[in-house]
Amino acid sequence: MAQYVATDYPSLAKTGFLLGVALFVLGGLGEVVGTAVFGGLPAWEQTLFFDMEVLGILLGLFSPLVFGIALPLIE
């Protein structure tokens, strides 16, 4: 007999969205505060903070779409 695990899609959508917002905010604040405190940041740190912002936006947009709309409809 097969048993199915009940997946909590609303919780996953909210958690993914909040993680995306946190990444975006930390990337933006890290870039602004790092530049204000240290004057200039090395290229790898600027790239890291920029990537955090981009990943935060993508995660914040796609997490509710995937876990809130697409996966519940497929199941």
BELMOQUI-V26942 format. One record per backbone hydrogen bond with DSSP energy under -0.5 kcal/mol. CO is the residue of the C=O (numbers start at 0). NH is the residue of the N-H. E is the energy in kcal/mol with one decimal. If there is no record, write none. Layout:
CO	NH	E
CO	NH	E
//
This chain:
3	5	-0.5
4	6	-0.6
6	8	-1.4
7	11	-1.9
8	12	-2.5
9	13	-2.3
10	14	-2.5
11	15	-2.3
12	16	-2.2
13	17	-2.6
14	18	-2.3
15	19	-2.1
16	20	-2.4
17	21	-2.4
18	22	-2.4
19	23	-2.3
20	24	-2.7
21	25	-2.7
22	26	-2.3
23	27	-2.3
24	28	-3.0
25	29	-2.4
26	30	-1.7
27	31	-2.3
28	32	-3.1
29	33	-1.8
30	34	-1.8
31	35	-2.1
32	36	-2.7
33	37	-2.4
34	38	-1.2
37	39	-1.8
41	44	-0.5
41	45	-2.0
42	46	-2.4
43	47	-2.0
44	48	-2.5
45	49	-2.3
46	50	-2.6
47	51	-2.1
48	52	-1.9
49	53	-2.4
50	54	-2.8
51	55	-2.1
52	56	-2.1
53	57	-2.5
54	58	-2.8
55	59	-2.4
56	60	-1.9
57	61	-2.8
58	62	-2.0
60	64	-0.8
61	65	-2.8
62	66	-2.7
62	67	-0.5
63	67	-1.5
63	68	-0.6
64	68	-0.9
64	69	-2.5
65	70	-2.8
68	72	-1.3
69	73	-2.0
70	74	-2.2
//
